[in-house]
């Protein structure tokens, strides 16, 4: 299964990718919201892990564009430095994790949304 990691912090993106690859999934990494739109709208993606604060287009901007145009057909895990229960109420958000994200938290969220994970 293909997972898109949209995270502007290169080290965090690499850590997320390593965890997800260890669960048996292919990973595509982008570092800004515009790249995330480009990749997600032109590729079959089974899960998006999305940072909210990114350059060029925020995570919420990505979700708004995806919702408006209707091309996002997979679960989304939002990663945020801000604690907010309101985020989970927004369309297209399935899970919200607060930074710093522990490896086991990410694994649990991915397993919940992609039951075929290792």
DAWOGI-V556782 format. One record per pair of residues at least 24 apart in sequence whose ideal C-beta (glycine too) atoms are under 10 Angstrom apart, sorted by the first residue. I is the first residue (numbers start at 1). GAP is how many residues later the second one is. D is the distance in Angstrom with one decimal. If there is no record, write none. Layout:
i: <I,I>
gap: <GAP,GAP>
d: <D,D>
This chain:
i: <1,1,1,1,1,1,1,1,1,1,1,1,2,2,2,2,2,2,2,2,2,2,2,3,3,3,3,3,3,3,3,3,3,3,3,3,3,4,4,4,4,4,4,4,4,4,4,4,4,4,4,4,4,5,5,5,5,5,5,5,5,5,5,5,6,6,6,6,6,6,6,6,6,6,6,6,6,6,6,6,6,6,6,6,7,7,7,7,7,7,7,7,7,7,7,8,8,8,8,8,8,8,8,8,9,9,9,9,9,12,12,12,12,12,13,13,15,15,15,15,16,16,16,16,16,16,16,16,17,18,19,19,19,19,19,19,19,19,19,20,20,20,20,20,20,20,22,22,22,22,23,23,23,23,23,23,23,23,24,24,24,24,25,25,25,25,25,30,30,31,31,32,32,32,32,33,33,33,33,33,33,33,33,34,34,34,35,36,36,36,36,36,37,37,37,37,37,37,37,40,40,40,40,40,40,40,41,41,41,41,41,42,44,44,45,45,45,45,45,45,46,46,46,46,46,46,47,47,47,47,47,47,47,47,47,47,47,48,48,48,48,48,48,48,48,48,49,49,49,49,49,49,49,49,49,49,49,50,50,50,50,50,50,50,51,51,51,51,51,52,52,52,52,52,52,52,52,52,53,53,53,53,53,59,59,60,60,60,62,63,63,63,63,63,64,64,64,66,66,67,67,74,74,75,75,75,75,75,76,77,77,77,77,77,77,77,79,79>
gap: <24,25,26,43,44,45,46,73,109,113,115,116,24,25,26,37,41,42,43,44,45,46,72,24,25,26,42,43,44,45,46,71,74,107,110,111,114,24,25,26,31,32,35,36,39,41,42,43,44,45,46,70,72,24,25,26,31,42,43,44,45,46,72,74,24,25,26,27,29,30,31,33,34,42,43,44,45,46,48,51,53,56,70,73,24,25,29,42,43,44,46,47,52,72,92,24,25,27,43,45,46,47,48,51,42,44,45,70,90,39,67,87,88,89,36,38,85,86,88,91,33,35,61,63,85,87,90,94,32,85,30,82,83,84,85,86,87,88,91,27,29,86,87,90,94,97,81,85,95,96,83,84,87,88,91,93,94,95,90,92,93,94,85,89,91,92,93,24,32,24,25,24,25,26,30,24,25,26,27,28,29,30,32,27,28,31,27,25,26,27,29,30,24,25,28,29,32,34,35,25,26,31,32,33,34,36,24,25,28,30,31,29,29,30,26,27,28,29,30,31,27,28,29,67,68,70,27,28,29,30,47,48,62,63,66,67,70,24,26,27,28,29,30,44,45,46,26,27,28,29,30,46,48,52,57,60,61,26,27,28,29,30,42,43,27,28,29,30,48,26,27,28,29,30,32,35,44,47,26,27,28,29,46,28,34,27,30,33,30,24,27,28,29,30,26,27,28,25,26,24,25,39,40,34,35,37,38,39,37,24,28,29,32,33,35,36,27,30>
d: <4.9,7.1,10.0,9.4,9.0,4.1,7.0,9.4,9.6,6.0,6.8,8.0,4.9,7.7,6.6,9.7,7.0,6.3,5.4,5.3,7.8,9.9,8.9,5.2,7.3,9.5,7.3,6.5,4.6,7.5,6.5,9.1,9.3,7.6,10.0,8.1,9.7,5.1,8.0,6.9,9.6,6.7,5.8,5.6,7.8,4.8,8.8,7.3,4.8,7.1,8.1,8.6,9.5,4.9,7.4,9.4,9.2,9.3,8.2,4.8,8.4,8.7,9.6,9.2,5.1,7.8,7.8,6.9,7.4,3.8,9.2,8.2,8.1,6.7,6.9,4.9,6.1,9.8,6.6,9.6,7.0,6.9,9.7,9.0,6.9,9.7,9.4,7.2,8.0,4.5,9.9,7.4,9.5,6.8,10.0,6.2,8.8,9.9,6.2,7.5,4.5,6.0,9.3,10.0,7.6,9.7,9.3,9.8,9.2,7.9,8.2,8.0,8.5,8.0,9.0,8.5,10.0,8.7,7.6,8.8,5.9,9.6,9.6,8.2,7.7,9.0,6.4,9.6,9.2,8.8,9.9,9.3,9.9,5.3,9.2,9.9,5.4,6.3,8.0,8.4,7.7,7.6,8.6,6.4,9.5,8.5,9.0,8.4,9.8,7.4,9.2,6.5,6.1,7.6,8.2,9.5,4.5,4.8,9.6,8.1,6.5,4.6,7.7,7.4,9.1,6.9,8.8,8.7,10.0,7.8,9.3,4.2,6.7,9.6,9.6,2.7,5.8,6.6,9.0,5.6,4.8,9.6,8.6,9.1,8.7,9.8,9.8,9.5,5.1,9.9,9.5,9.1,8.5,5.9,5.7,7.5,9.1,9.0,9.6,9.5,6.8,7.2,6.2,9.7,8.4,9.6,8.3,7.6,7.3,4.8,8.0,8.8,8.8,8.6,9.7,8.0,8.4,5.4,9.9,9.8,9.4,5.3,8.1,9.0,6.5,9.4,5.6,5.5,7.6,7.0,8.9,10.0,9.4,6.8,6.0,5.7,9.4,7.2,6.3,7.5,4.7,7.2,9.0,8.8,9.9,9.4,9.8,7.9,4.8,8.3,6.4,9.4,8.6,9.2,7.7,8.5,8.1,5.8,6.9,5.4,6.6,9.3,9.4,8.5,8.0,4.9,7.7,8.8,8.5,6.1,7.0,4.7,7.8,7.5,9.5,7.9,9.3,9.6,9.4,7.8,7.0,8.8,9.8,9.6,9.3,8.8,7.6,9.5,9.2,10.0,6.8,7.2,5.0,6.9,9.2,9.0,9.0,9.1,6.2,5.3,5.6,8.6,9.2,9.3,9.3,8.9,4.2,7.5,8.7,9.2,10.0,7.8,5.2,7.3,9.4,7.0,8.8,9.8>
